Amino acid sequence: MTALLITGIGELTTNDESLGEGVGGRLRDAAVVIEGERVAWVGSSAVAPAADERFDATGRAVLPGWVDSHTHMVFAGDRTAEFEARMAGEAYAAGGINVTVEATRSAPDAELEQNLARLVHEARLGGTTTIETKTGYGLTIADEARSARIAGRHVDAVTFLGAHVVPSGADPDAYLDLVTGPMLDAVAPHVSAVDVFCETGAFDEAASRRVLEAAAGRGLATRVHGNQLGEGPGVRLAVEHGALSVDHLGFLSQADIDALAGSWADRRGGSGRRGTVATVLPACDLSTRMPLAPARRLLDAGTVLAIASNCNPGTSYTNSMGFCVATAVLQMGLTVQEAVRAATLGGAIALGAHEEGWCDPQGVAQPAVGAIRPGSRADLQLLDAPSATHLAYRPGMPLTAAVWRKGARIA
Ligand code: NIG
């Protein structure tokens, strides 16, 4: 097995507080050794072991590859007109989803696959090394199953979102029966989790609960789109249900924040319950002109926070995690280290991928992602900057200089 030594790292973010300083576990003048797909060694450049190959980072910053834990990238079509109308003052409502559903249903497999591959390529160039994506623009048994199959060939985690909206013309009760029954059965072999859009105009509390229970009945993990368009039951339901994450969170009561924080306190107290990650989507908040999720309050309360791009054609047509991190720092009140951790380790926890042994869509067990420490998957990005602080200090600049995924240089 060939070993690669990356040396001369001016600032290394490990996300392991036992390895370095602060919440980023930062080391100066550091080096990393990669063997095969894994990190083999982390420490000071001065005492780094020899390796077959050597890469000199020349004083620049290295951090874990981004873990984008919330995207909707299996789609066809374009919603520029809807975006223009929004920028002219119209409010976002979930109705636009059906526009993409129509375009997606009529697209051949090759078009969906090419569009997804293009978006994944863009994300990788920007430093993203782990990607989750959802179905949810098919909304028939055949179209949801093909979305899941196509997604599984390109990303690290696939989520079933048949409960995105009730498709145009469908009867809500009959559709709920379909989504919690035959559609779920058809898609389940291709996904690791089930999501529900718990919101006015999509699925109410009772319907959302049925979706989560059906998922649990098949041994699948769960997520919730919650509190995006207004206050509602999404967060409470996600926590009660032990969902991996609840995402959006623009409209939170203090009770919602306490419930999210409490899910982690219970876990630390050894209750055996799963903590629910609070996933914020800064690009979506901006693109829908909705209030920014209260990331600072969520962190201060003790929640585990993730930042994701929510790349989709309606509410957030970007997969730039660098942009999301800069926004979280400049407008949501996070420090750079907090935002970087949320966009890497936080996303990994939201996917259950922070621990050894999680499986990719092919069922292959994977090393942990989201941190740079011995044993973790060798997913790293090099910035053309001396520190990760430049991500927010120089917002919008193309700072990604190199990317390694599973130990291989991909950008
Ligand atoms: O996460 N909120 C629901 N789903 C997507 C939006 C999808 C769309 O408008 O196409 C989201 O923002």
Residues whose N, C-alpha, C, O or C-beta is under 5 A from the ligand:
A	BS01	NIG	G96 I97 F197 H225 N312 G314 T315
